[in-house]
Amino acid sequence: MKFVLLALAAIFLLMFPLMTRAGENMHATVAAPKPKQPDYLNSVKITFLSWISGSTKISYERAFPKIRQSGEICGSLISAGYDKYKNNPLGITLRYGHKFFLPDKDQVSLRGFYLRPEMIYSRYTYDHSVYGSRALSNMTALIGTVGYQYVYKRFLADFWVGGGYSWGQTSETGYYHGFESWHWSGVTHPQVAMSFSIRLGVCF
């Protein structure tokens, strides 16, 4: 009997430190906070589905965390994509937008709802369906947009919609590979510019 008691006592003494350590590890696992989202200040994005409208758009955004703002530039090569209007467009689009992120407890500089004034310049030539020759479109727009930018780890998704005023030499399609003039319901307003899209990218 004494031998059994001594054996049980020895087993307990050997197991006690292991059980204590396991309990501490379990408590640490339960109490461990969720990993914090890194606060990246830069991102590179492509405009989702821009290829099917006849161009490829790439943008770069830089955050200014102290004032919760960011600046974004975008360049587009018109012709690097599917020619949906069958008019062989060739040219460029340049745009700059400045984002004002709305107040939020979130500490991620590039994430949240925002307001963005934006200037867009579009210049390209295309085959005119009536004249049978190359025509020039040369347009500028000032647009205000509202959007939301989502960030998860290094992945970023940017959604927005907006409108504003445009001027210049119009195209017969009313599409300028950066914005579109109002031409729905049988009504055309070349000075009314609309913008809505999605950008996907990576942060660094």
RABELGI-V804979 format. One line per field, one symbol per residue. ss: DSSP state (h for helix, s for strand, l for the rest). burial: 1 if it has 9 or more other C-alpha atoms within 8 Angstrom, else 0. Layout:
BEGIN
ss=???
burial=???
END
This chain:
BEGIN
ss=lhhhhhhhhhhhhhhhhhhhhhhhhhhhhhhllllllllllssssssllhhhhlssssssssssllllsssssssssslllllllllllssssssssssssllllllllllssssssssssssssssllllllsssssssssssssssssssllssssssssssssssslllllsllllsssssllsssssssssssssssssl
burial=000000000000000000000000000000000000000111111111011111111111111110011111111111111110001011111111111110000001111111111111111111110000000111111111111111100011111111111110011001111111111000000111111111111110
END
